[in-house]
Amino acid sequence: MRLFRESADAGHLKALTIYGHLLYFRGISPLDKGQGAKYLLDAAKQGDVKAQYQMGCIYEDGYGHLLKSNEHAVRWFVRSAEQGHPLACRRMVKACSNGELGLAVNPDQCHYWEQKARRSLEHVNGLNLSLNH
């Protein structure tokens, strides 16, 4: 864990994401969770798709100084979904279908995110199939 922390402190993108996730979602103390959220936010700002999705989740519920914010949650979910993160796409489908996260029900947007999710999963499945040959 020390190497993860040192790498994250040095700004290594994957370390920020992995260590941030471990601290925030698996950490015991509020200090761990707060540091994890900081690492994830840094990674999300650098464009890491998984960290962007996780920041959407954090802002959806709020934690510590990161207050609940539908606007911030949607921003991070959209950034992640646009890069093809399947869970972010699914979250946007649900939000547009049910009018969640401060969004109006919007069948066109729902369809857009469904197609984005489908393309993302087809891409992942295609990669998995190509690795088996």
C-alpha angles and dihedrals in degrees: 000000000000091000091051091051093047092047092047091048088052089054099251103165100219091044090051090053099043098039091041090053092048093049097043101040099029103026119115104206128059087239091058092048092047092050090046091053090050092052091047092049090051091050092046091052088053090056103259105159096209093049090049090055091047091050088053088055092047094050091045090064101020126225130205111313090355095084122202107277126170089193093056092041092053092046092055095041090051093048090051095042092050087059090052103258101163097211091050089050090050091049091052091048090053093045093050093044096049103029094248131155090034092298124131119239103272120176092188092055090043090055091047092054092043090055091046090051092048092051090047093051092045089053092050092046090048090053090049092050093048090052091057094061 
